[in-house]
Amino acid sequence: MKHFFYTYFVAMRRFFDFFYCHPVIALFALQFICHASAAQTADSTQQNLLNPVVVTATRFETKKETIAQKLVLISKEDIQMTPATDLTDIVRKTAAVDVIQYPNLSSGIGIRGFRPQFSGLNQRTLLLIDGRPAGATNLSQINLNGVERIEVLKGPASSLYGSQAMGGVINVITVHSKGDVKGNGFVEYGSFQTVQAGIKSGGNLTKKLDYDLSFNYFERVKDYKIGKNNWLRHAFGFESAQKNYTTLPVENVDETVTDGERRPFTKLHYYSGRLRVGYQLTKNWRADIGGESFQAKDVESPGEISSGSAEASTKDVDRAALDFSLTGKIGNHSPGIKVFGSEENTKNYTLNTSGKPVIPFRSAELHNAWKGIQVKDVWKIRNHALILGYDYLNASTNSRRWTNDTTERGPTQPAYAIISSAFYAQALLNFNRLTIQPGIRYDNITFDVRETALLPTYKAGKKRNPFTSPSLGITYQLVPFLQLKLAVGRAFVTTDAYSVAGYNEIRDSKGRIAVTAGNPDLKNESSLSWDLGLTYHKPKSGISFGATYFSTKVDNRIAKIIRTVHEPLANNDVIVSRASFVNAADANISGLETEVSYDFGALENFRYSLKAYWNGSSIFRARELIIGTDASATTRDIQNVAKNTFNYGLEYDNLDWLRVRLSGRSVGTRKDIDYTDPLNPEIEYPQYMVFDFIASFKINSVHALALKINNITDENYYEKRGYNMPGRAVSIRYSINF
């Protein structure tokens, strides 16, 4: 299996490298495919936008109105009408979530008060592609070209997906084309000499054989400028951050000092692509195989802004994935199996040491890999449905570090794997106006720590840790178009394998030994959440609104405790400290999610569409208990979680040749630790507002133009302090259908 995946990854990389170097050949090849396809099946039925079908909340196709959980649907049209460079941009500008975002392809999402994360195998937001683990630790590596829609499920989903689905799930649904072969391509040029290009095609090559192919290229040739004009910041007084010291007075920090600066080391270049081939084996059975690749070389990282260029570095990132699925229908049953594998590699290069330029050398390397299998059966019984399934996932990580070009040192953590074998069941029971959605999942988790010979030396270890995740959802239609929704669920995230099964000793030159040992009795971090919502959706009136209150209690967070000891050994060495891990910390989160939209086109029988919309998240409480290495306890706000996060906008569509959208994002105060200050005070970020604009002009059925303006008012803002985002950026996109 390992050899098979390796061979596939190499083939995929060469495939996309070829088309990257020969874009003209790629265009002609796709045009040839389109013209070579003769008698084709009819186009697939378009999605019912009034009551869309979603899959994330049940793992099978379900009408959105019947599910109890809060789900934000980001359509293909939303993606097209949102100025964005990657998946992070799309989600933060549409789904009212918290974000940490750096200018070097590193970003993470936090949902419902959980801190955003962008690295590691143990995150609290689960990222999926077509229902299987995405094989990426941050959202910046996901190819947007060829995406049909994005489903953002808010709230716990461990009863369906196991670990990580504590705050929510982001499921990227790719295009599965059928019918006549069609395609389109685009070229875009804009500020900072930014070039984007993409091409995609899909449909039936024969009556039984269909495919989808997409390719995307991005290059920012010039370092970007930070915002300067700041009309909104000045209007609302969002001009200073606040440092809260433990023993010193509060200090206000001027955030205008970097206005208009050119940010060095922010050039960027990457390309990505996906290929899927499907075959209709019989009337009721089909097979699909798909693969994707992401490649980024010499990605520049500027470091924290106060360091100038002293912390600048570069990295190479590559990601590849493969999945195979077999789906069918037997009577009232819809069985399916999916086998998948993916890997992610990052190499970091040091450009400066102690603030001085050096000959660049590889300083760190990280390899993450995922492989697994998903088996399920959906059983339809009249108006009811039952899904039974089995998931197997092996997620592993391995890292290396170097002091210089030739000297390797021990990694900060050992190589390890988290292996889960799980059974789950969920029902969707429809009783006229009442829908009940019970579910349960049992995960048997194995933590497998591998030995590391370099200093520090890590010893091998294994430990099993089971977990059961129940859930219940209820939807009740009070009156036509008005629904009451209740959801309750238990969720978990696995602890670091080293915390459970690891062991290492660090000995200094005087024979003093510091021991760190895993705790085999450690429990998984878990949460119990509930939410209560009210939704109103009447398409003919143009009105839709909803409000959901949520509350989460998190237990068994992991803390590292260090005890000072004096334990002489036979060889005269002395153990002077013992460190281990305990379940000691917790957190409490509550808030309110709101959404409302109104289409003024309803007043004119929808001869046009003029829609105003709002999607917001307000956090009432997001507090966590932090346990120090000395067992001291401190309660603080969860870092990088905004008090309020709002997305809103106004969109006009004449239903013919013109579509215009003005969209905005407002983020309230967030707290973090200022590690650039020797005292490490808590710092409160200033609020910000950013507006984007896009106008799409359809020249005819073949050609189209789009004008995009990102950050219209040229605001100086950030999603992570010290890593300011680009100022105003204008671009023009030309698209062609074939």
C-alpha positions in Angstrom: 0.0 0.0 0.0 2.8 2.4 0.9 4.5 1.8 -2.4 1.3 2.3 -4.3 0.6 5.7 -2.7 4.2 6.8 -3.3 4.0 5.8 -6.9 0.7 7.7 -7.3 2.0 10.8 -5.6 5.0 10.9 -7.9 2.8 10.4 -11.0 0.4 13.2 -9.9 3.2 15.6 -9.2 4.7 15.0 -12.7 1.3 15.3 -14.2 0.6 18.7 -12.7 4.2 19.9 -13.3 3.8 19.1 -17.0 0.6 21.2 -17.3 2.1 24.0 -15.2 5.1 24.2 -17.6 2.8 23.8 -20.7 -0.4 25.7 -20.1 -1.2 26.0 -23.8 -1.1 22.2 -24.2 -3.4 21.9 -21.2 -5.9 24.3 -22.8 -5.9 22.5 -26.2 -6.1 19.1 -24.5 -9.3 20.2 -22.6 -10.8 21.7 -25.7 -10.1 18.5 -27.6 -11.8 16.5 -24.9 -14.8 18.8 -25.1 -15.1 18.5 -28.9 -14.3 14.8 -29.0 -17.2 13.9 -26.7 -20.2 12.9 -28.9 -23.5 11.5 -27.6 -23.7 12.3 -23.9 -26.1 11.9 -21.1 -28.3 14.8 -20.1 -27.0 17.4 -17.7 -27.4 16.6 -14.1 -30.3 18.3 -12.3 -29.4 21.6 -10.8 -29.3 21.9 -7.0 -32.6 23.1 -5.5 -31.5 26.4 -4.0 -34.7 26.9 -2.1 -34.1 23.8 0.0 -30.6 22.6 -0.7 -29.3 19.1 -0.2 -26.4 18.8 2.3 -24.4 15.9 3.5 -22.1 16.9 6.4 -24.6 16.7 9.3 -25.7 13.1 8.3 -23.1 11.7 6.0 -25.8 11.2 3.4 -27.8 13.5 1.2 -30.4 15.3 3.3 -32.6 18.4 2.9 -31.0 21.2 4.9 -34.3 22.1 6.7 -34.6 18.7 8.3 -31.3 18.7 10.2 -31.0 20.1 13.7 -27.5 21.4 13.7 -26.4 24.9 12.5 -25.0 24.6 9.0 -23.7 27.5 6.8 -23.8 26.6 3.1 -21.2 28.4 1.0 -22.4 27.9 -2.6 -20.4 27.9 -5.8 -21.9 31.4 -6.5 -20.6 32.6 -3.1 -17.1 31.4 -4.0 -17.2 33.2 -7.3 -18.5 36.4 -5.8 -16.0 36.6 -2.9 -12.6 38.1 -3.5 -10.3 35.4 -2.1 -7.0 33.6 -2.7 -7.6 30.5 -0.7 -10.2 28.5 1.4 -9.4 30.5 4.5 -10.5 33.8 2.8 -13.7 32.2 1.6 -14.7 30.8 5.0 -13.8 33.9 7.1 -15.6 36.2 4.7 -18.9 34.2 4.7 -19.3 32.0 7.7 -18.6 34.2 10.8 -15.7 32.2 12.2 -12.5 33.1 14.1 -9.2 33.0 12.1 -5.5 33.0 12.6 -3.9 33.9 9.3 -0.2 34.4 8.3 1.1 35.6 4.9 3.0 32.4 4.2 0.3 29.8 3.6 -0.4 29.2 7.3 -3.9 29.6 8.6 -6.5 28.1 10.9 -10.2 28.3 11.7 -11.9 28.3 15.1 -15.7 27.7 15.4 -17.9 28.5 18.4 -15.3 29.9 20.7 -12.5 27.4 20.2 -9.1 28.9 19.4 -8.1 28.7 15.8 -5.4 26.2 15.0 -3.2 25.7 11.9 -0.9 22.9 12.7 -0.8 19.5 14.4 -3.0 16.4 14.3 -5.2 17.3 17.3 -7.2 20.3 16.2 -10.7 21.3 17.3 -12.1 22.0 13.8 -12.2 19.1 11.4 -11.4 19.7 7.8 -12.8 17.3 5.2 -12.9 16.9 1.4 -15.9 15.0 0.2 -16.4 13.6 3.6 -13.0 12.1 4.2 -10.1 13.7 6.1 -8.5 16.4 3.9 -4.9 15.5 4.6 -3.9 19.0 5.4 -3.2 20.8 8.7 -4.2 24.2 7.4 -6.8 25.5 5.0 -4.4 27.4 2.7 -3.5 24.3 0.8 -7.0 23.4 -0.5 -7.6 23.9 -4.2 -10.7 26.1 -4.7 -11.0 25.6 -8.4 -13.4 22.8 -8.9 -15.2 23.2 -5.6 -19.0 22.8 -5.9 -19.8 24.1 -2.4 -18.5 24.3 1.2 -20.5 23.2 4.2 -19.6 24.6 7.6 -21.2 22.6 10.4 -21.1 24.5 13.7 -21.1 22.5 16.9 -20.0 19.1 17.9 -19.9 16.3 15.3 -17.8 13.5 17.0 -20.8 11.2 16.9 -20.3 11.0 13.1 -16.6 11.9 12.6 -14.7 11.2 15.9 -11.8 13.3 17.0 -11.3 17.0 16.1 -15.0 17.7 15.3 -15.4 19.6 18.6 -16.1 23.1 17.5 -17.4 22.1 14.0 -16.6 20.7 10.6 -15.6 22.3 7.3 -16.5 19.9 4.4 -15.3 20.9 0.9 -17.5 19.3 -1.7 -15.9 19.0 -5.1 -17.6 19.0 -8.5 -18.9 15.6 -9.8 -19.8 16.4 -13.4 -22.1 14.4 -15.7 -23.6 15.0 -19.1 -22.0 16.9 -21.9 -18.3 17.8 -21.4 -18.0 21.4 -20.4 -15.2 23.6 -19.1 -14.0 27.1 -18.4 -10.7 28.9 -17.8 -9.7 32.2 -16.3 -6.8 34.6 -16.1 -6.6 37.3 -13.4 -4.1 40.1 -12.9 -4.0 42.6 -10.0 -2.2 44.6 -7.4 1.3 43.6 -6.2 1.8 42.1 -9.7 -0.5 39.2 -8.7 -1.3 36.6 -11.4 -3.9 33.9 -11.1 -5.0 31.4 -13.7 -7.1 28.3 -13.7 -8.8 25.8 -15.9 -11.4 23.1 -15.2 -13.4 20.7 -17.3 -15.8 17.8 -16.6 -18.6 15.6 -18.0 -19.1 12.3 -19.7 -16.5 11.0 -22.1 -18.7 8.0 -22.8 -22.1 6.9 -21.5 -20.5 5.3 -18.5 -17.2 7.2 -18.1 -17.1 10.7 -16.6 -14.4 12.9 -15.2 -13.5 16.3 -13.6 -10.1 18.0 -14.0 -9.1 21.3 -12.4 -5.9 23.3 -12.2 -5.1 26.5 -10.4 -2.0 28.8 -10.4 -1.2 31.7 -8.2 1.8 34.0 -8.1 2.4 37.3 -6.2 5.5 38.7 -7.8 5.8 41.9 -5.6 5.8 42.2 -1.8 2.4 43.6 -0.7 1.7 46.9 1.0 -0.1 47.2 4.4 -3.3 49.4 4.4 -2.8 53.1 4.7 -6.0 55.1 4.2 -8.0 53.3 7.0 -11.3 55.2 6.5 -13.2 52.8 8.7 -10.5 52.5 11.4 -10.3 56.3 11.8 -14.1 56.7 11.7 -14.6 54.2 14.6 -11.4 54.9 16.5 -9.9 51.4 16.1 -6.4 52.7 16.3 -4.7 51.2 19.3 -4.1 47.8 21.0 -4.1 47.5 24.8 -1.5 45.6 26.9 -2.7 44.3 30.2 0.3 43.7 32.5 0.1 41.7 35.8 2.0 44.3 37.9 2.2 47.3 35.6 -0.5 49.8 34.5 -2.4 49.2 31.3 -0.6 50.4 28.2 -2.1 51.6 24.9 -0.1 50.7 21.8 -0.4 52.8 18.6 -1.3 50.5 15.7 -1.0 53.2 13.0 2.9 53.1 12.9 3.0 50.5 10.2 0.4 52.2 7.9 1.3 52.0 4.2 4.5 50.0 4.7 5.8 47.6 2.1 6.0 44.2 3.8 9.2 42.4 2.8 9.3 38.7 2.2 5.6 38.3 1.2 6.0 37.1 -2.4 4.1 33.9 -3.0 3.9 31.2 -5.6 1.9 27.9 -5.7 -0.2 25.7 -7.9 -2.7 23.0 -7.3 -4.9 20.6 -9.2 -7.3 17.7 -8.9 -8.4 14.9 -11.2 -11.3 12.6 -10.8 -12.5 9.7 -13.0 -15.7 7.9 -12.5 -17.2 4.8 -14.1 -20.8 3.6 -14.0 -20.2 -0.2 -13.5 -23.9 -1.1 -13.6 -27.2 0.7 -13.2 -26.8 0.8 -9.4 -23.1 0.7 -8.9 -20.3 3.2 -9.7 -16.6 3.6 -8.9 -14.7 6.9 -8.6 -11.0 7.6 -8.2 -9.6 11.0 -7.5 -6.4 12.6 -6.6 -5.1 16.1 -5.8 -1.8 17.9 -5.5 -0.6 21.2 -4.0 2.9 22.5 -4.6 4.5 25.7 -3.2 8.2 26.4 -3.4 10.2 29.2 -1.7 7.2 30.5 0.2 8.4 33.6 1.9 7.7 34.2 5.6 8.4 37.8 6.8 8.4 37.0 10.5 6.8 39.2 13.2 6.5 42.8 11.9 8.6 44.4 14.7 11.6 42.2 13.8 11.9 43.8 10.4 13.5 41.1 8.2 15.6 39.5 11.0 13.1 36.6 11.4 12.5 36.1 7.6 12.6 32.5 6.3 11.3 30.4 3.5 9.6 27.0 3.2 8.6 24.4 0.6 5.2 22.9 1.0 3.7 20.0 -1.0 0.6 17.9 -0.4 -0.9 15.0 -2.3 -4.0 12.9 -1.8 -5.7 9.9 -3.4 -9.1 8.4 -2.8 -11.1 5.6 -4.3 -14.8 5.0 -3.7 -17.4 2.4 -4.6 -21.0 3.3 -4.1 -24.2 1.4 -5.0 -27.8 0.7 -4.3 -29.4 -2.6 -3.2 -33.1 -2.2 -2.6 -33.6 0.3 0.2 -29.9 0.2 1.0 -27.1 2.5 -0.3 -23.8 1.0 0.7 -20.5 2.6 0.0 -16.8 2.2 0.7 -14.0 4.8 0.4 -10.2 4.2 0.7 -8.0 7.2 1.0 -4.4 8.3 1.6 -2.6 11.6 1.7 0.6 13.2 2.8 1.8 16.7 3.6 5.5 17.8 3.6 7.0 21.0 4.8 10.7 22.1 4.7 11.7 25.3 6.5 14.9 27.2 5.5 16.7 29.7 7.8 17.8 32.9 6.2 19.0 34.7 9.4 20.7 33.7 12.6 20.7 36.1 15.6 19.4 38.8 13.2 22.2 38.4 10.7 21.9 36.9 7.2 23.4 33.4 6.7 23.7 31.0 3.8 20.2 29.5 3.7 20.0 26.0 5.2 17.2 23.6 5.9 16.4 24.0 9.6 13.3 21.9 10.0 11.2 19.3 8.2 7.7 18.0 8.9 5.9 15.0 7.4 2.3 14.2 8.1 0.4 11.3 6.6 -3.1 10.0 6.7 -4.5 6.7 5.4 -7.8 5.1 6.1 -11.0 3.4 5.0 -14.7 4.4 5.4 -17.5 1.9 5.1 -21.2 2.8 5.4 -24.7 1.8 4.5 -27.7 4.1 4.3 -31.0 2.3 4.9 -34.1 4.2 3.8 -37.4 3.0 5.4 -40.3 5.1 4.2 -39.6 8.6 5.5 -36.9 7.5 7.8 -33.2 6.8 7.3 -30.5 5.0 9.2 -26.8 5.1 8.5 -24.4 2.5 9.9 -20.7 2.8 9.3 -17.1 1.9 10.2 -14.1 4.3 10.0 -10.4 3.5 10.2 -7.8 6.2 10.3 -4.1 6.2 10.8 -2.7 9.7 11.2 1.0 10.0 11.7 3.6 12.8 12.1 7.4 12.9 12.0 9.6 15.9 12.3 13.4 16.7 12.1 15.5 19.7 13.0 19.0 21.0 12.2 21.3 23.4 14.0 23.2 24.2 10.8 23.8 22.6 7.4 25.4 19.4 8.8 24.3 19.1 12.4 20.9 17.4 13.2 19.4 17.8 16.6 16.5 16.0 18.3 12.9 17.0 17.3 10.7 18.9 19.8 8.4 15.8 19.9 8.9 12.1 18.9 7.4 10.6 15.7 4.0 9.1 16.5 0.7 7.9 15.1 -2.9 8.1 16.3 -4.9 5.2 15.0 -8.6 5.1 15.3 -11.0 2.2 14.6 -14.6 3.3 15.0 -18.2 2.2 14.6 -21.1 4.7 14.3 -24.8 4.8 13.8 -27.2 7.7 13.2 -30.9 7.8 12.4 -33.0 10.5 10.8 -36.6 9.9 11.9 -39.3 12.0 10.3 -42.8 12.2 11.9 -44.7 14.8 10.0 -43.6 18.1 11.7 -41.1 16.4 14.0 -37.7 15.1 13.0 -35.5 13.3 15.5 -31.8 12.7 14.8 -30.1 10.4 17.4 -26.5 9.2 16.9 -23.6 7.4 18.6 -20.1 6.5 17.8 -17.5 4.4 19.5 -13.8 5.1 18.8 -11.0 2.7 19.9 -7.9 4.9 19.7 -4.3 3.7 19.8 -1.4 6.1 20.5 1.8 4.8 19.0 5.0 6.6 19.9 8.2 5.8 17.9 11.7 5.7 19.3 14.0 8.7 18.5 17.7 8.2 19.0 18.8 11.8 18.8 19.0 14.0 21.9 16.6 14.3 23.4 16.0 10.6 23.2 12.4 9.4 23.0 11.4 5.9 23.9 8.7 3.9 22.1 5.4 3.3 23.7 1.8 2.3 23.0 -1.5 2.9 24.7 -5.2 2.3 23.9 -7.9 4.8 24.8 -11.6 4.3 23.9 -14.2 7.1 23.6 -18.0 7.1 23.1 -19.7 10.1 21.5 -23.5 10.3 21.6 -25.7 13.0 20.0 -29.3 14.0 19.6 -31.0 16.5 17.3 -34.6 17.5 17.2 -36.4 19.7 14.6 -40.0 20.7 15.1 -42.0 22.8 12.7 -44.1 25.2 14.8 -46.0 26.7 11.9 -45.3 26.7 8.2 -41.8 28.0 7.5 -40.9 28.4 11.2 -38.8 25.7 12.9 -37.5 25.1 16.4 -34.2 23.2 16.5 -32.4 21.5 19.4 -29.0 19.7 19.3 -27.0 18.1 22.0 -23.7 16.3 21.6 -20.5 15.0 23.2 -17.3 15.6 21.3 -13.6 14.9 21.9 -10.1 15.6 20.6 -7.3 13.1 21.2 -4.4 14.2 23.3 -0.9 14.3 21.9 0.4 10.7 21.7 3.5 11.7 23.6 1.5 12.9 26.5 0.0 9.3 26.9 2.7 6.9 25.8 6.0 8.9 25.6 9.1 8.9 27.7 12.5 10.7 27.5 15.4 11.7 29.7 17.5 14.8 29.3 20.9 14.6 31.1 23.2 17.6 31.5 27.1 17.6 31.8 26.8 17.3 35.6 24.7 14.1 35.5 21.5 15.9 36.4 18.5 14.2 34.7 15.1 15.7 33.8 12.5 13.0 33.1 9.3 13.4 31.2 6.9 10.5 31.1 3.5 10.1 29.5 0.5 9.3 31.6 -1.2 6.1 30.5 -4.3 7.0 32.4 -4.8 10.3 30.6 -8.3 10.9 29.2 -9.1 12.5 25.9 -10.2 16.2 26.1 -14.0 16.2 25.8 -16.9 18.6 25.6 -20.6 18.5 26.1 -22.5 21.0 24.0 -26.1 22.0 23.3 -27.7 24.6 21.2 -31.2 25.9 20.7 -32.3 27.6 17.5 -35.2 29.2 15.7 -35.3 29.5 11.9 -37.7 31.1 9.5 -37.4 30.5 5.8 -40.1 31.5 3.2 -38.5 31.6 -0.2 -41.4 33.3 -2.0 -41.4 36.2 0.5 -37.6 36.6 0.1 -37.2 36.5 3.9 -35.0 34.2 5.9 -33.7 34.5 9.4 -32.4 32.4 12.3 -31.0 32.6 15.8 -29.1 29.9 17.7 -27.9 30.0 21.3 -25.1 27.6 22.1 -23.3 26.5 25.2 -20.2 24.2 25.6 -18.4 22.8 28.7 -15.0 21.4 28.0 -13.3 19.0 30.4 -10.1 17.0 30.8 -7.8 19.5 29.0 -4.2 18.5 29.3 -1.7 20.2 31.6 2.0 19.5 32.1 3.2 19.3 35.7 6.9 19.4 36.7 7.9 18.2 40.2 11.3 18.8 41.7 12.8 15.6 43.1 16.2 14.3 44.2 16.7 10.6 43.2 20.3 9.4 43.2 21.1 6.6 40.8 23.7 3.8 41.0 26.0 5.5 38.5 25.9 8.7 40.6 23.6 10.6 38.3 20.6 12.3 39.9 17.1 12.7 38.7 16.3 16.3 39.6 12.8 16.6 38.1 9.9 14.6 36.8 7.3 15.9 34.4 4.1 14.3 33.4 0.7 15.2 32.1 -2.7 15.4 33.9 -6.3 16.2 33.1 -6.7 19.4 35.0 -7.8 22.3 32.8 -11.3 23.1 31.5 -13.2 25.8 29.6 -16.7 27.3 29.3 -18.1 28.8 26.1 -21.5 30.3 25.2 -22.8 32.6 22.5 -25.4 33.5 20.0 -25.3 33.0 16.2 -27.6 35.1 14.0 -28.4 35.2 10.3 -30.9 37.2 8.3 -31.4 37.9 4.6 -34.1 39.6 2.5 -34.4 39.7 -1.2 -36.1 42.9 -2.4 -36.6 41.1 -5.7 -39.6 39.5 -4.1 -41.4 42.8 -4.4 -41.1 42.5 -8.2 -41.9 38.8 -8.5 -38.1 38.1 -8.7 -37.6 39.8 -12.0 -34.2 40.6 -10.4 -32.5 39.9 -7.1 -31.4 42.5 -4.6 -30.4 40.6 -1.5 -29.2 42.0 1.8 -27.7 39.5 4.2 -26.1 39.1 7.6 -24.3 36.3 9.4 -23.0 36.8 12.9 -21.5 35.1 15.9 -21.4 36.8 19.4 -19.5 35.2 22.2 -20.9 35.8 25.6 -18.3 33.7 27.4 -15.1 32.0 26.3 -13.0 31.3 29.4 -10.5 28.6 30.1 -8.6 27.4 33.1 -4.8 27.3 32.5 -2.7 25.1 34.7 1.0 26.0 34.9 3.9 23.6 35.2 4.0 24.4 38.9 0.3 23.4 39.2 -0.8 27.0 39.6 -4.2 27.8 38.1 -5.2 30.9 36.1 -8.5 31.7 34.4 -8.4 33.7 31.2 -10.3 34.4 28.0 -9.6 31.9 25.2 -7.0 33.5 22.9 -7.7 34.7 19.4 -11.5 34.4 19.8 -13.4 37.6 19.0 -16.3 38.9 21.1 -18.2 39.5 17.8 -17.7 38.3 14.3 -20.1 39.6 11.6 -20.3 39.0 7.8 -22.8 41.1 5.8 -23.4 42.5 2.4 -25.6 43.6 -0.4 -25.8 41.7 -3.8 -27.6 42.6 -7.0 -28.2 40.2 -9.9 -30.2 41.3 -12.9 -30.5 37.6 -13.8 -28.9 38.3 -17.2 -25.5 39.9 -17.6 -24.7 41.7 -14.4 -24.0 40.6 -10.8 -22.6 42.9 -8.1 -21.7 42.2 -4.5 -20.5 44.5 -1.7 -19.5 42.4 1.3 -18.1 43.3 4.7 -16.5 41.6 7.8 -16.4 43.1 11.3 -14.3 41.5 14.0 -14.5 42.6 17.7 -11.8 42.6 20.3 -9.6 39.5 20.7 -7.0 38.7 23.2 -3.6 37.1 22.8 -0.2 37.0 24.6 2.4 39.5 23.4 5.5 37.4 23.1 7.5 40.3 21.6 7.4 41.9 25.1 9.8 40.4 27.7 7.0 40.4 30.3 4.6 38.5 27.9 1.5 40.6 28.8 -2.0 39.9 27.6 -2.8 42.1 24.6 -6.2 43.1 23.3 -6.4 43.5 19.6 -8.3 46.5 18.2 -11.6 45.9 16.3 -11.6 46.1 12.5 -14.0 46.4 9.6 -13.1 45.4 6.0 -15.2 45.7 2.8 -14.8 43.9 -0.5 -16.4 44.6 -3.9 -16.9 42.5 -7.0 -18.7 43.1 -10.2 -19.2 40.3 -12.7 -20.1 41.1 -16.3 -21.3 38.4 -18.7 -20.4 39.5 -22.2 -22.2 36.5 -23.8 -22.5 32.8 -23.1 -18.8 32.3 -23.6 -16.9 35.4 -22.3 -17.1 37.2 -18.9 -15.2 39.9 -17.0 -15.0 40.6 -13.3 -13.7 43.5 -11.3 -12.5 42.7 -7.8 -11.5 45.1 -5.0 -10.3 43.5 -1.8 -10.2 45.8 1.2 -11.8 48.7 -0.5 -11.0 51.3 2.2 -7.3 50.2 2.5 -7.5 49.2 6.1 -4.4 48.2 8.1 -5.6 45.1 10.0 -4.5 41.6 11.0 -5.8 38.2 11.9 -2.7 37.6 14.0 -0.9 40.6 15.5 2.4 41.3 13.8 1.4 39.6 10.6 -0.6 42.4 9.0 -2.8 41.6 5.9 -2.5 43.3 2.5 -4.1 46.7 2.0 -6.3 47.5 -1.0 -5.9 45.1 -3.9 -7.6 45.5 -7.3 -7.7 42.9 -10.0 -9.4 42.1 -13.3 -10.5 38.5 -14.2 -11.3 37.3 -17.7 -13.2 34.0 -18.0 -14.1 31.8 -21.0 -16.5 28.9 -21.2 -16.0 26.1 -23.6 
